[in-house]
Amino acid sequence: MPTEFAFIDALKARVRGGEGVRQGIGDDGAVLAPPAGEELVVSTDTLVAGVHFPQDAHPADVGYKAAAVNLSDLAAMGATPRWCTLALTVPSLDPGYVEPLVAGLLALLDAHATALVGGDTTRGPLALTLTAIGSVPAGQALRRNGARPGDAVYVSGTLGDAAAALALRGTRLDPQDGEAKLARTRLAQRLARPTPRVALGQALRGLAHACIDVSDGLAADLGHICRQSGVAAVIEADALPVSRALAPLEIDPARRLRLQLGGDDYELCFALAPEDEAQLAEIAHACHVPLTRIGSLGPGEGVHVLDHAGRVIAPPVAGYEHFG
């Protein structure tokens, strides 16, 4: 079993250098130089075993998701990921666990040219805290407080896969139903390895009036935009995009809606002026992600979800609450 300092030395040897890194792992702090004319965007997320991922999750998936949820926050701000730190709490430095965990983490960080520049290692119940640091041209960060009445509301990708994967955990499948097995595998992949929409966030700079990533649930996260912008959202349940994995499952519409409002999707939800919608087709093509209009904003407050007949579905799913 390696010592803490041997683990840190081994990690330092595996970490790639990054643009603007003057001093990375190995000192009391990292020394970083942001690009000229840009502002820093900093986000921190903690993932705890049994809360944010199952106790039996594969360690490579745990590391990957820790990176993904932090990069998703930077994406929602329109930022370019640059650096991150990791505070890792583990029961032991068992190489059979920490090696694939680090490999999963670095795989996604490297894919986004994000350098791991420091952190901490502590013995205890499994948890990972990542602080991700990105940059954005001065004055161009996407925020939650700029939405306006009359704006259209869009989401990227599809909604409900992660919540469906959680709901299906432990349920039995007909061993002869190959299609259902494949669908469940795809849903589980969306839960374990969400895709941070980094390129999309950057493409929305100067276009979206407000943006947020869908982590706690669409109604809850869009509600943050509504509160901070002083608007109300009207969402059409039938417009919510559904994946090819979720669509064929025999789920009644009410339950599927709860799944689609359930969170852990890490898609982007954003608001923009209707006259700017024509630009989204090119953006969707360039970023390789579908963009779907799901509703609009108006005066008032709150998020109101309508069924196919235009009736308000109440109450919408409130979203995940750590201390609820």
C-alpha positions as CSV (number, residue, x, y, z in Angstrom):
1,M,0.0,0.0,0.0
2,P,1.6,3.3,-1.0
3,T,2.1,6.1,1.5
4,E,0.3,9.5,1.0
5,F,3.4,11.2,-0.3
6,A,4.2,8.3,-2.6
7,F,0.7,8.5,-4.0
8,I,1.1,12.3,-4.5
9,D,4.5,11.8,-6.3
10,A,3.0,9.2,-8.5
11,L,0.0,11.4,-9.3
12,K,2.3,14.3,-10.1
13,A,4.2,12.1,-12.6
14,R,0.9,11.3,-14.4
15,V,-0.4,14.8,-14.6
16,R,0.1,16.8,-17.8
17,G,1.2,20.3,-17.7
18,G,-1.2,23.0,-18.6
19,E,-1.2,26.5,-20.2
20,G,-0.7,29.1,-17.6
21,V,0.6,26.7,-14.9
22,R,3.7,28.3,-13.3
23,Q,3.7,25.9,-10.4
24,G,1.5,22.8,-10.0
25,I,1.5,19.8,-7.7
26,G,4.3,19.7,-5.2
27,D,4.2,23.1,-3.4
28,D,2.0,24.7,-0.8
29,G,-0.1,26.2,-3.5
30,A,-0.4,26.4,-7.3
31,V,0.7,29.4,-9.2
32,L,-1.5,30.1,-12.2
33,A,-1.5,32.8,-14.9
34,P,-4.9,33.5,-16.5
35,P,-5.0,34.6,-20.1
36,A,-4.8,38.3,-20.7
37,G,-8.2,40.0,-20.9
38,E,-10.0,37.1,-19.3
39,E,-11.8,36.7,-15.9
40,L,-11.6,33.6,-13.7
41,V,-14.6,31.3,-13.1
42,V,-14.3,29.1,-10.1
43,S,-16.6,26.2,-9.1
44,T,-16.4,23.6,-6.4
45,D,-18.4,20.3,-6.1
46,T,-18.2,17.5,-3.6
47,L,-19.3,13.9,-4.5
48,V,-20.0,11.6,-1.6
49,A,-20.3,7.8,-1.8
50,G,-23.9,6.8,-1.3
51,V,-25.2,10.3,-2.0
52,H,-23.9,11.3,-5.4
53,F,-22.9,7.8,-6.7
54,P,-23.6,4.3,-5.5
55,Q,-21.2,2.6,-3.1
56,D,-20.5,-0.1,-5.7
57,A,-19.9,2.3,-8.6
58,H,-16.8,1.6,-10.6
59,P,-13.9,3.8,-9.4
60,A,-13.1,5.0,-13.0
61,D,-16.7,6.2,-13.3
62,V,-16.4,7.9,-9.9
63,G,-13.3,9.8,-11.0
64,Y,-14.8,10.7,-14.4
65,K,-18.1,12.0,-12.9
66,A,-16.2,14.1,-10.4
67,A,-14.6,15.9,-13.3
68,A,-17.7,16.0,-15.4
69,V,-20.0,17.7,-12.8
70,N,-17.4,20.5,-12.2
71,L,-16.7,21.0,-15.9
72,S,-20.5,21.2,-16.4
73,D,-20.6,24.2,-14.0
74,L,-17.9,25.9,-16.0
75,A,-19.9,25.2,-19.2
76,A,-23.0,26.8,-17.7
77,M,-20.9,30.0,-17.2
78,G,-19.5,29.9,-20.8
79,A,-16.0,29.3,-19.4
80,T,-13.0,27.5,-20.9
81,P,-11.8,24.9,-18.3
82,R,-8.1,25.4,-17.4
83,W,-7.1,24.0,-14.0
84,C,-8.5,22.1,-11.1
85,T,-7.6,20.9,-7.6
86,L,-8.7,17.6,-6.0
87,A,-9.4,16.9,-2.3
88,L,-9.6,13.1,-2.1
89,T,-10.9,11.4,1.0
90,V,-10.6,7.6,0.9
91,P,-10.6,4.8,3.5
92,S,-7.2,3.6,2.1
93,L,-4.8,4.2,-0.8
94,D,-5.6,0.7,-2.2
95,P,-4.1,0.8,-5.8
96,G,-6.9,-1.4,-7.0
97,Y,-9.3,1.5,-6.3
98,V,-7.4,4.7,-6.5
99,E,-5.6,3.9,-9.7
100,P,-8.7,3.5,-11.9
101,L,-10.3,6.4,-10.0
102,V,-7.4,8.7,-11.0
103,A,-7.5,7.3,-14.5
104,G,-11.1,8.2,-14.9
105,L,-10.6,11.6,-13.5
106,L,-7.6,12.4,-15.7
107,A,-9.3,11.0,-18.9
108,L,-11.9,13.7,-18.9
109,L,-9.6,16.5,-17.6
110,D,-7.1,15.7,-20.4
111,A,-9.9,15.7,-23.0
112,H,-10.6,19.3,-22.0
113,A,-7.0,20.4,-21.6
114,T,-7.6,20.9,-17.9
115,A,-4.5,20.5,-15.6
116,L,-4.7,19.0,-12.1
117,V,-2.6,21.5,-10.1
118,G,-3.0,20.5,-6.5
119,G,-5.3,19.3,-3.7
120,D,-5.2,17.1,-0.6
121,T,-5.5,13.5,0.4
122,T,-7.2,12.4,3.6
123,R,-8.2,9.1,5.2
124,G,-12.0,8.8,5.8
125,P,-15.3,7.8,4.1
126,L,-15.1,8.1,0.3
127,A,-15.6,11.6,-1.0
128,L,-14.1,13.8,-3.8
129,T,-14.1,17.5,-3.8
130,L,-13.0,19.2,-7.0
131,T,-12.4,22.9,-7.5
132,A,-12.5,23.7,-11.2
133,I,-11.1,26.9,-12.5
134,G,-11.8,28.3,-16.0
135,S,-11.6,31.6,-17.7
136,V,-14.0,33.7,-19.9
137,P,-13.4,36.9,-21.8
138,A,-14.0,39.8,-19.5
139,G,-17.7,40.6,-19.2
140,Q,-18.9,37.6,-21.1
141,A,-19.7,35.0,-18.4
142,L,-23.1,33.5,-18.6
143,R,-25.2,34.1,-15.5
144,R,-28.6,33.2,-14.0
145,N,-29.9,36.7,-13.6
146,G,-30.2,38.0,-17.2
147,A,-33.4,36.2,-18.5
148,R,-36.2,38.4,-19.7
149,P,-39.9,38.1,-20.2
150,G,-40.6,36.8,-23.8
151,D,-37.4,34.7,-23.9
152,A,-37.5,31.2,-25.2
153,V,-36.3,28.4,-22.9
154,Y,-34.1,25.6,-24.4
155,V,-32.3,22.5,-23.1
156,S,-29.4,20.6,-24.6
157,G,-29.4,16.8,-25.2
158,T,-32.2,14.7,-23.5
159,L,-33.6,14.6,-20.0
160,G,-34.4,11.8,-17.6
161,D,-31.8,9.1,-18.4
162,A,-29.9,9.5,-15.2
163,A,-33.0,9.5,-13.0
164,A,-34.3,6.5,-14.9
165,A,-31.1,4.6,-14.3
166,L,-31.4,5.3,-10.6
167,A,-35.1,4.2,-10.6
168,L,-34.3,1.0,-12.4
169,R,-31.4,-0.1,-10.1
170,G,-32.3,-3.3,-8.4
171,T,-35.3,-4.1,-10.7
172,R,-35.2,-7.3,-12.6
173,L,-35.1,-7.7,-16.3
174,D,-36.4,-10.5,-18.6
175,P,-33.1,-12.2,-19.6
176,Q,-34.5,-12.7,-23.1
177,D,-35.3,-9.0,-23.6
178,G,-32.1,-7.8,-25.2
179,E,-33.5,-4.4,-26.2
180,A,-34.4,-3.6,-22.6
181,K,-31.0,-4.7,-21.4
182,L,-29.3,-2.4,-24.0
183,A,-31.5,0.5,-23.0
184,R,-30.7,0.0,-19.4
185,T,-27.0,-0.1,-20.2
186,R,-27.3,3.2,-22.1
187,L,-29.2,4.8,-19.2
188,A,-26.6,3.7,-16.7
189,Q,-23.9,5.2,-18.8
190,R,-25.6,8.6,-18.8
191,L,-25.8,8.4,-15.0
192,A,-22.2,7.3,-14.5
193,R,-20.5,9.4,-17.2
194,P,-22.5,12.6,-18.0
195,T,-21.2,14.8,-20.8
196,P,-20.3,18.4,-19.8
197,R,-21.5,20.7,-22.6
198,V,-18.3,22.9,-22.6
199,A,-18.3,23.8,-26.2
200,L,-22.0,24.7,-26.1
201,G,-21.5,27.0,-23.1
202,Q,-18.8,28.9,-25.0
203,A,-21.0,29.1,-28.1
204,L,-23.8,30.7,-26.1
205,R,-21.7,33.6,-24.9
206,G,-23.2,36.8,-26.1
207,L,-26.4,35.0,-27.1
208,A,-28.0,33.4,-24.1
209,H,-29.5,35.8,-21.6
210,A,-29.2,33.2,-18.8
211,C,-27.9,29.7,-18.4
212,I,-27.6,26.9,-15.8
213,D,-26.7,23.3,-15.8
214,V,-29.3,20.7,-15.0
215,S,-27.9,19.0,-11.9
216,D,-30.7,19.0,-9.3
217,G,-33.6,18.8,-11.7
218,L,-35.0,20.9,-14.5
219,A,-37.8,22.5,-12.5
220,A,-35.4,23.3,-9.6
221,D,-32.6,24.6,-11.7
222,L,-34.7,26.6,-14.1
223,G,-36.4,28.0,-10.9
224,H,-33.0,29.5,-9.9
225,I,-33.0,31.4,-13.2
226,C,-36.6,32.5,-12.6
227,R,-35.8,33.8,-9.1
228,Q,-32.7,35.6,-9.9
229,S,-34.1,37.1,-13.1
230,G,-37.5,38.0,-11.7
231,V,-39.5,36.0,-14.3
232,A,-41.8,32.9,-14.5
233,A,-41.3,29.9,-16.8
234,V,-44.0,28.0,-18.6
235,I,-42.7,24.6,-19.7
236,E,-44.5,22.1,-22.0
237,A,-44.2,18.6,-20.7
238,D,-44.6,17.1,-24.2
239,A,-41.7,19.2,-25.5
240,L,-39.1,17.7,-23.1
241,P,-36.6,15.8,-25.2
242,V,-36.4,12.0,-24.5
243,S,-33.6,9.7,-25.5
244,R,-33.8,6.6,-27.6
245,A,-32.9,4.6,-24.5
246,L,-35.7,6.0,-22.4
247,A,-38.5,6.4,-25.0
248,P,-39.2,2.7,-25.6
249,L,-39.4,1.8,-21.9
250,E,-42.9,1.0,-20.7
251,I,-43.3,4.0,-18.4
252,D,-46.5,5.9,-17.9
253,P,-46.3,9.6,-19.0
254,A,-46.6,10.9,-15.4
255,R,-43.7,8.8,-14.2
256,R,-41.6,9.7,-17.3
257,L,-42.2,13.4,-16.6
258,R,-41.0,12.9,-13.0
259,L,-37.8,11.3,-14.3
260,Q,-37.3,14.1,-16.8
261,L,-37.6,16.6,-14.1
262,G,-35.5,14.5,-11.7
263,G,-31.9,15.8,-12.2
264,D,-28.4,14.5,-12.7
265,D,-28.6,15.1,-16.4
266,Y,-25.9,17.8,-16.6
267,E,-27.4,19.3,-19.7
268,L,-27.6,23.1,-20.1
269,C,-30.8,25.0,-19.8
270,F,-30.7,28.5,-21.2
271,A,-32.9,31.4,-22.2
272,L,-32.5,33.7,-25.3
273,A,-34.5,36.1,-27.3
274,P,-36.8,34.5,-29.9
275,E,-35.2,36.5,-32.7
276,D,-31.9,34.8,-31.9
277,E,-33.3,31.2,-32.2
278,A,-32.3,30.9,-35.8
279,Q,-28.6,30.8,-34.7
280,L,-29.1,27.6,-32.7
281,A,-29.2,25.2,-35.6
282,E,-25.7,26.0,-36.5
283,I,-24.6,25.9,-32.9
284,A,-26.2,22.5,-32.4
285,H,-24.4,21.2,-35.4
286,A,-21.1,22.6,-34.4
287,C,-21.4,21.3,-30.8
288,H,-22.8,17.9,-31.8
289,V,-25.8,18.2,-29.4
290,P,-29.5,18.6,-30.1
291,L,-31.1,21.8,-28.7
292,T,-34.8,21.7,-27.9
293,R,-37.2,24.6,-27.2
294,I,-39.2,23.5,-24.1
295,G,-41.1,26.7,-23.2
296,S,-40.9,30.4,-22.6
297,L,-40.5,33.1,-19.9
298,G,-43.0,35.7,-18.8
299,P,-43.9,38.0,-15.9
300,G,-44.5,36.4,-12.6
301,E,-42.6,33.8,-10.6
302,G,-41.9,30.1,-10.5
303,V,-41.8,27.2,-13.0
304,H,-45.1,26.0,-14.4
305,V,-45.3,22.7,-16.3
306,L,-48.2,22.2,-18.7
307,D,-49.7,18.9,-20.0
308,H,-50.8,18.3,-23.6
309,A,-54.1,20.1,-22.9
310,G,-52.4,23.2,-21.5
311,R,-53.3,22.4,-17.9
312,V,-50.8,23.1,-15.1
313,I,-49.3,19.9,-13.7
314,A,-48.9,20.5,-10.0
315,P,-46.7,20.3,-8.2
316,P,-43.6,19.8,-10.4
317,V,-40.7,17.8,-9.0
318,A,-38.9,20.0,-6.6
319,G,-35.4,18.7,-7.4
320,Y,-32.7,17.3,-5.2
321,E,-32.2,18.9,-1.8
322,H,-29.3,17.8,0.4
323,F,-30.9,18.9,3.7
324,G,-34.5,18.6,2.7
